[in-house]
Structures are given as C-alpha cells and as structure tokens.
Amino acid sequence: MPQGTLQVVLVSAKGLDNTDFLCNMDPYVLFTCRTQEQKSRVASGQGSEPEWNEYFEFNISEGVYELELKIMDSDVGSQDDFVGEVIIPLEPVFEEGNVPTTAYNVVKDKNYCGEIRIGLSFTPEERQSGDDQVEESFGGWKQSTYTD
C-alpha cells in the first residue's frame, strides 16, 4: 500500500441542485480521507456553478483507498444543507502519480445532482535505500541459531 502525500485541486462544480429556493446557495466541500478532514472556503452566492480553485493535502498511509467529498450549502441561522457527495477511488492516482482535472458525478440518495471537477496527484514517501542495510548491521541476529 502506498504511503505519501495526496494533493487535491478543487476546481469547480456545475449543475448542482440548488437547495436555496429564494436565492443562490453558498456551497462548500468537506473532504474526508480516512480520519483526516478538510473544508473548502464557502463560494458565497455562486449557486449551482461555484468555482474554488483551492489546493488541499492529505497524508496517505495504510488502509486509505478513497477520498470522500460532501458538498454542503452554508446557511446562516440554520443547519447547512447537504447537496450531494462523491467517493473517489484512489488506486488510479497511486498507480499513475496523477489524475488530471476530472468531472465526477455528485449523487444524493443515488440520484445524479451535478458534477464536481477535481484534480489529484500523489507523491510517494521516499524510502531510504539504506533501511535494509541498517537492519543487517546489527550483528545478523536473524540468522543466528542456538547450539549447546
């Protein structure tokens, strides 16, 4: 399993279901990568066609297979509205090193409700080539056997 840094570029969204009936919604995105969470800025008044152009970084370790996005509508005086979500598998970015800006379908209750454009890149953690040699330099204890 790869370890390293995942860079996420949140570009824009279009065709989002507008949760505010009287005015434009104020969308933002919550990113979850296993236990790490980050939040984009609120695209105030941009409605169903927001643009962010923001960068995020996540530390990738064992057991991380996907990036979850929840698109929310910021509301003053009441709870924020859930617009939709996207789950992005990370295997392609681990294999290729990057995935250019791609449109992902936003879904809510299994129904399409817009798309969001995300770019991904992955920088593997550099493994020191001397790690194996350091272990071997402790006297070869792995090979020793007990004799009388």
C-alpha positions as CSV (number, residue, x, y, z in Angstrom):
1,M,0.0,0.0,0.0
2,P,1.4,3.4,-1.0
3,Q,2.4,5.9,1.6
4,G,3.0,9.6,0.8
5,T,1.1,12.8,0.1
6,L,-2.1,13.2,-1.9
7,Q,-2.6,16.7,-3.4
8,V,-6.2,17.6,-4.3
9,V,-7.2,20.5,-6.5
10,L,-10.8,21.5,-6.1
11,V,-11.6,23.4,-9.3
12,S,-15.4,23.9,-9.7
13,A,-18.8,22.4,-9.8
14,K,-21.7,22.7,-12.2
15,G,-25.3,21.7,-12.3
16,L,-25.6,21.3,-8.5
17,D,-29.1,21.0,-7.2
18,N,-29.9,24.4,-5.6
19,T,-31.0,23.9,-2.0
20,D,-31.9,27.6,-1.5
21,F,-35.2,28.5,-3.2
22,L,-35.2,32.2,-2.7
23,C,-31.5,33.0,-3.5
24,N,-28.3,31.4,-4.7
25,M,-26.8,28.8,-2.5
26,D,-23.4,29.2,-0.9
27,P,-21.6,25.8,-1.5
28,Y,-18.5,24.4,0.2
29,V,-16.9,21.0,0.2
30,L,-15.9,18.7,3.1
31,F,-13.1,16.3,2.3
32,T,-12.6,13.1,4.3
33,C,-9.6,10.9,3.8
34,R,-9.9,8.2,6.4
35,T,-9.5,10.2,9.7
36,Q,-8.4,13.5,8.1
37,E,-11.0,16.2,7.3
38,Q,-10.6,19.5,5.5
39,K,-13.1,22.1,4.4
40,S,-13.0,24.4,1.4
41,R,-13.9,28.0,1.6
42,V,-17.6,28.9,1.1
43,A,-18.3,30.0,-2.5
44,S,-20.7,32.8,-1.4
45,G,-23.6,33.5,-3.8
46,Q,-22.1,31.3,-6.6
47,G,-25.1,29.0,-6.6
48,S,-25.0,25.8,-8.6
49,E,-21.9,26.8,-10.6
50,P,-19.2,27.5,-7.9
51,E,-15.5,27.9,-8.6
52,W,-13.0,27.4,-5.8
53,N,-9.5,26.7,-7.3
54,E,-8.2,25.5,-3.9
55,Y,-5.4,23.1,-3.0
56,F,-5.5,20.5,-0.2
57,E,-3.0,17.9,1.0
58,F,-3.6,14.6,2.8
59,N,-1.1,12.2,4.3
60,I,-1.7,8.8,2.9
61,S,-0.9,5.7,5.0
62,E,-2.0,2.1,5.2
63,G,-5.7,1.4,4.5
64,V,-6.5,4.6,2.6
65,Y,-8.5,3.6,-0.6
66,E,-10.8,6.5,-1.3
67,L,-11.4,10.2,-0.9
68,E,-14.9,11.3,0.1
69,L,-16.4,14.7,-0.7
70,K,-19.6,16.1,0.7
71,I,-20.9,19.2,-0.9
72,M,-22.8,21.4,1.5
73,D,-24.8,24.7,1.3
74,S,-23.8,27.1,4.0
75,D,-26.9,28.6,5.7
76,V,-26.9,31.4,8.3
77,G,-29.2,30.8,11.2
78,S,-30.0,27.1,10.4
79,Q,-28.2,23.9,9.8
80,D,-26.2,23.6,6.5
81,D,-27.9,21.7,3.7
82,F,-26.5,18.5,2.2
83,V,-26.2,18.9,-1.5
84,G,-24.6,15.6,-2.5
85,E,-21.5,13.5,-2.3
86,V,-18.7,11.9,-4.3
87,I,-16.5,9.0,-3.5
88,I,-13.2,8.9,-5.5
89,P,-11.2,5.7,-5.5
90,L,-7.5,6.5,-5.1
91,E,-6.0,3.4,-6.8
92,P,-5.7,5.2,-10.2
93,V,-3.7,8.1,-8.7
94,F,-1.5,5.7,-6.7
95,E,-0.7,3.8,-10.0
96,E,-0.3,6.8,-12.3
97,G,1.0,9.5,-10.0
98,N,-1.7,12.0,-11.0
99,V,-5.2,12.2,-12.4
100,P,-5.8,15.4,-14.4
101,T,-8.8,17.5,-13.6
102,T,-11.8,15.2,-14.0
103,A,-15.5,15.7,-13.6
104,Y,-17.1,13.4,-11.0
105,N,-20.8,12.8,-10.6
106,V,-22.3,14.2,-7.5
107,V,-25.1,12.0,-6.1
108,K,-27.7,12.3,-3.4
109,D,-29.9,9.3,-2.5
110,K,-28.4,7.5,-5.5
111,N,-29.6,10.3,-7.9
112,Y,-27.4,12.5,-10.0
113,C,-27.4,16.1,-8.8
114,G,-24.5,17.7,-10.7
115,E,-20.8,17.3,-11.1
116,I,-17.6,18.5,-9.5
117,R,-14.2,18.9,-11.1
118,I,-11.2,17.6,-9.1
119,G,-7.5,17.1,-9.9
120,L,-5.4,14.6,-8.0
121,S,-1.7,13.9,-7.7
122,F,0.3,11.6,-5.4
123,T,3.8,11.9,-4.2
124,P,5.1,8.6,-2.7
125,E,7.0,8.8,0.5
126,E,10.7,8.3,-0.2
127,R,12.0,5.1,1.3
128,Q,15.6,5.3,2.3
129,S,17.7,2.7,0.4
130,G,19.8,2.1,3.5
131,D,16.9,0.9,5.7
132,D,17.6,-2.8,4.9
133,Q,21.3,-2.4,5.4
134,V,20.8,-0.8,8.8
135,E,18.8,-3.8,10.0
136,E,21.5,-6.2,8.8
137,S,24.3,-4.3,10.5
138,F,23.0,-5.2,14.0
139,G,25.0,-8.5,14.0
140,G,22.9,-10.7,11.8
141,W,20.7,-11.8,14.8
142,K,18.0,-13.1,12.4
143,Q,20.4,-15.8,11.1
144,S,21.8,-17.0,14.5
145,T,20.8,-20.3,16.0
146,Y,21.2,-21.7,19.5
147,T,23.6,-24.6,19.9
148,D,24.9,-26.4,23.1
